[in-house]
Amino acid sequence: MVRSFLEKVVAVFIATISLSLYVINTLFWALPIFVLSVFKLIPFKVFRGWVGYILDLCASAWVSVNTGIQRLCSPLKIHTSGLEQLSSKDWYLVLSNHQSWVDIVVLQRALNGRIPFLKFFLKQELLYVPILGMAWWALDFPFMRRYSKSFLAKNPHLKGKDLETTKQACEKFKFKPVSVMNFMEGTRFTPQKHVKQGSPYKQLLKPKSGGIGFVLTVMGQQLHKIVDVTIHYPKQIPTFWHFLSGQVKNVYMHVNVIDITPELVGDYSSDKEYKKHLHSWVNQLWQQKEQTLMMLQDKTSQKQAAIELSH
């Protein structure tokens, strides 16, 4: 009982130190990002391009310092394979299974400097979030406006406007490498969600092809490759508290790079054949991902067995 109490005290102490350092680091890098964002209003493409590069360097530095904080406060080790296929000078669509908020931290740490800074498609409404909205805009996170079928039925003149708006937001990526991130399951995995969905996969939720369909419709001519990431936590799926308090010790990650071929690019909103083809391709990808996840589990089990034998 005393030991358990002491472990909890230590966990709270580590979490407090970690969170404080993350907040300080975020505030430190937020200042130059906000200052530089003002210069993005100057209407010269070349100048704005240089500002964009500096902003991405600030964001990458923020991730690097976060990684340093993790090494200081946590024993977290990420075991990776497939990273040698990556380049910081290419255009990527990054896909991953989603189990925890820790996934984002793990992806940022493992991929930082190896590919362009990760960016997410965000809803237009998030542009108005205090502080964060400006930071996302400054860092060229693409904002999209999606209209429902019922809304378009009442306003048919707006059909296709959502795609056109997002295409304009992504114009800048023609000249600067980018990594667009998408969690295809749409939500974090839990056993309850898995049962409710009736997912055909043992350890994955059903993938949704709509998200990447939208990205490939808007940016298919700009993106070159897909980075398919599979993440495995050997003991349990961690919460963010587990991460902050230093209780996440090992994470296994496998990366597979896939060329974006012409048949993967189309108009998801109006081409039914393309939509059907992409849906089939996504399901095949998820079948392969489940096999990769099982491979990572076998690898961790073998390592654990070897450790136990050595003792």
C-alpha positions in Angstrom: 0.0 0.0 0.0 2.8 2.4 0.9 4.6 1.5 -2.4 1.4 2.2 -4.4 1.0 5.5 -2.6 4.6 6.5 -3.4 4.2 5.5 -7.0 1.1 7.8 -7.3 3.0 10.7 -5.7 5.9 10.2 -8.2 3.5 10.0 -11.1 1.8 13.3 -10.1 5.2 15.0 -9.7 6.4 13.9 -13.1 3.1 14.8 -14.8 3.2 18.3 -13.2 6.8 18.9 -14.3 6.1 17.6 -17.8 2.9 19.6 -18.3 4.6 22.8 -17.0 7.5 22.3 -19.4 5.2 21.6 -22.4 3.1 24.7 -21.6 6.3 26.9 -21.4 7.6 25.4 -24.6 4.3 26.1 -26.4 4.1 29.7 -25.2 7.8 30.2 -26.2 7.3 29.2 -29.8 3.8 30.7 -30.1 5.3 34.2 -29.9 7.5 34.1 -33.0 4.8 32.2 -34.9 2.3 35.0 -34.1 4.8 37.7 -35.1 5.7 36.0 -38.3 2.1 35.4 -39.2 1.7 39.2 -39.7 4.2 39.1 -42.5 2.1 36.5 -44.3 -0.3 39.3 -45.1 2.2 40.9 -47.4 1.0 40.0 -51.0 4.3 38.7 -52.5 4.3 34.9 -53.0 8.1 34.5 -52.8 8.3 36.5 -49.6 5.3 34.6 -48.1 7.0 31.3 -49.1 10.1 32.2 -47.1 8.0 33.1 -44.1 6.2 29.8 -44.4 9.5 27.9 -44.3 10.6 29.8 -41.2 7.2 29.1 -39.5 7.6 25.4 -40.3 11.1 25.5 -38.7 9.6 27.0 -35.6 6.9 24.3 -35.4 9.6 21.6 -35.9 11.7 23.2 -33.2 8.7 23.1 -30.9 8.4 19.3 -31.5 12.1 18.8 -31.0 12.0 20.5 -27.6 8.9 18.5 -26.7 11.0 15.4 -27.5 13.7 16.6 -25.2 11.2 17.1 -22.4 10.0 13.5 -23.0 13.5 12.2 -22.7 14.0 14.2 -19.5 10.7 13.2 -17.8 9.9 9.8 -19.3 11.5 6.5 -20.3 9.4 6.5 -23.5 11.2 4.7 -26.4 9.8 4.4 -29.9 10.9 1.3 -31.8 10.5 2.1 -35.5 10.9 0.4 -38.9 10.6 1.7 -42.4 11.7 5.3 -41.6 14.6 5.0 -44.1 12.0 5.3 -46.9 11.1 8.9 -46.0 12.3 12.3 -47.2 11.7 15.8 -46.0 11.6 17.0 -49.6 8.5 15.0 -50.7 4.7 15.5 -50.5 2.9 13.0 -48.3 -0.5 11.9 -47.2 0.0 10.3 -43.8 -2.4 7.6 -42.6 -2.5 5.9 -39.2 -4.5 3.7 -36.9 -5.8 5.7 -33.9 -5.9 4.4 -30.4 -4.9 7.3 -28.1 -4.2 11.0 -28.0 -0.6 9.8 -27.5 -0.6 8.8 -31.1 -0.2 12.4 -32.2 2.8 12.9 -29.9 4.4 9.6 -31.1 3.8 10.5 -34.8 5.3 14.0 -34.3 8.3 12.7 -32.5 9.1 9.8 -34.9 8.5 11.7 -38.1 9.8 15.2 -37.2 12.6 16.2 -39.5 12.1 13.1 -41.7 9.1 14.4 -43.5 7.6 18.0 -43.8 5.8 19.1 -40.6 2.5 17.3 -40.1 -0.6 19.2 -41.0 -4.3 18.4 -40.5 -7.4 19.4 -42.6 -9.4 21.6 -40.2 -13.0 22.7 -40.3 -13.5 26.4 -41.3 -15.0 27.2 -37.9 -11.8 26.3 -36.1 -10.1 29.3 -37.7 -11.8 31.5 -35.0 -10.5 29.5 -32.0 -8.6 32.0 -29.9 -4.8 31.8 -30.3 -4.8 28.3 -31.8 -6.8 29.4 -34.9 -4.2 32.0 -35.7 -1.3 29.5 -35.1 -3.0 27.0 -37.4 -3.5 29.6 -40.1 0.1 30.8 -39.8 1.4 27.3 -40.2 -0.7 26.8 -43.3 -3.1 24.2 -41.9 -5.7 23.9 -44.7 -9.2 24.9 -43.6 -12.1 23.3 -45.4 -15.8 24.1 -45.5 -18.1 21.0 -46.0 -21.8 21.5 -46.8 -24.4 18.9 -45.9 -26.6 17.3 -48.6 -29.6 19.0 -47.1 -27.9 22.4 -47.2 -26.9 21.9 -50.8 -30.4 20.9 -51.7 -31.6 24.3 -50.5 -28.6 26.1 -52.0 -27.7 24.3 -55.2 -25.6 27.2 -56.4 -23.0 26.3 -53.7 -22.4 22.8 -55.0 -18.7 22.2 -55.5 -17.9 25.4 -53.6 -16.4 23.5 -50.6 -13.9 21.7 -52.9 -13.0 24.9 -54.7 -12.4 26.8 -51.4 -10.2 24.0 -50.1 -8.3 23.8 -53.4 -7.5 27.5 -53.1 -6.2 27.0 -49.5 -3.9 24.2 -50.8 -2.4 26.2 -53.7 0.6 27.0 -51.5 1.5 23.4 -51.3 2.4 23.2 -54.9 5.7 25.0 -54.1 6.4 23.7 -50.6 6.5 20.1 -49.5 3.8 19.1 -47.1 2.6 16.2 -45.0 -1.2 16.0 -44.6 -2.4 13.8 -41.7 -5.6 11.7 -41.5 -6.8 9.2 -38.9 -9.0 7.0 -41.2 -11.0 5.4 -38.3 -12.3 8.9 -37.5 -12.1 8.2 -33.7 -9.9 6.5 -31.2 -10.2 2.7 -30.8 -12.0 1.3 -27.8 -13.5 -2.2 -27.3 -16.9 -0.6 -26.9 -16.7 1.2 -30.2 -15.4 -1.9 -31.9 -18.4 -4.0 -30.8 -20.9 -1.3 -31.6 -19.5 -1.0 -35.1 -19.3 -4.7 -35.7 -15.9 -4.1 -37.2 -14.6 -7.0 -39.3 -11.1 -6.3 -38.0 -9.9 -7.7 -34.7 -8.0 -4.6 -33.4 -9.1 -1.8 -35.7 -12.2 0.2 -36.3 -13.8 0.4 -39.7 -11.8 2.8 -41.9 -13.6 5.8 -43.5 -12.7 6.5 -47.1 -14.4 9.9 -47.2 -11.6 11.8 -45.5 -8.8 10.7 -47.8 -11.2 10.8 -50.7 -11.6 14.5 -50.1 -7.8 15.0 -49.7 -7.0 13.1 -52.9 -9.7 15.0 -54.8 -8.4 18.3 -53.7 -4.6 17.6 -53.6 -4.2 14.4 -55.5 -2.1 16.1 -58.2 0.2 17.6 -55.5 0.7 14.6 -53.2 3.3 12.0 -54.3 3.2 9.3 -51.7 1.1 7.8 -48.8 2.9 7.1 -45.5 1.0 4.3 -43.9 1.8 4.1 -40.2 0.9 1.3 -37.8 1.2 2.0 -34.1 1.3 -0.6 -31.4 1.4 -0.1 -27.6 2.6 -3.4 -26.1 1.0 -3.3 -22.6 -2.1 -1.2 -22.9 -3.5 1.7 -24.9 -2.3 4.7 -22.9 -4.2 7.7 -21.8 -2.7 11.2 -21.9 -2.2 10.9 -18.1 -0.1 7.8 -18.6 2.0 9.8 -21.1 2.4 12.8 -18.9 3.3 10.8 -15.8 6.0 8.8 -17.6 4.1 5.5 -17.6 4.5 4.8 -21.3 7.8 3.0 -21.8 7.7 1.4 -25.2 5.8 2.1 -28.5 6.3 0.1 -31.7 5.8 1.8 -35.1 6.0 0.4 -38.6 6.0 2.7 -41.7 5.1 1.7 -45.2 5.4 4.1 -48.1 3.0 3.7 -51.0 3.1 5.6 -54.3 0.0 7.6 -55.2 -0.8 6.2 -58.6 -3.3 7.8 -61.1 -6.1 5.4 -60.1 -6.0 6.7 -56.6 -6.8 10.2 -57.7 -10.3 11.3 -58.8 -13.4 13.2 -57.8 -14.8 11.5 -54.7 -17.8 13.8 -54.6 -19.2 13.0 -58.0 -17.5 10.0 -59.5 -19.3 6.9 -58.2 -16.8 4.4 -59.8 -13.9 6.2 -58.3 -15.6 6.3 -54.9 -16.2 2.5 -55.1 -12.6 1.8 -56.1 -11.2 4.0 -53.3 -13.4 2.3 -50.7 -12.2 -1.1 -51.9 -8.5 0.1 -51.8 -9.0 1.4 -48.3 -10.4 -1.9 -47.0 -7.4 -3.8 -48.5 -5.1 -1.3 -46.8 -6.8 -2.0 -43.5 -6.5 -5.7 -43.9 -2.7 -5.3 -44.5 -2.6 -3.0 -41.4 -4.1 -5.6 -39.2 -1.5 -8.1 -40.4 1.2 -5.5 -39.6 -0.3 -4.9 -36.1 -0.2 -8.7 -35.5 3.4 -8.7 -36.6 4.4 -5.9 -34.2 2.6 -7.8 -31.4 4.5 -11.0 -32.1 7.8 -9.0 -32.1 7.0 -7.5 -28.7 6.0 -10.9 -27.3 9.2 -12.5 -28.4 11.3 -9.6 -26.9 9.4 -9.9 -23.6 9.9 -13.7 -23.6 13.6 -13.2 -24.2 13.9 -10.8 -21.3 12.1 -13.2 -19.0 14.4 -16.0 -20.0 17.5 -13.9 -19.4 16.3 -13.3 -15.8 
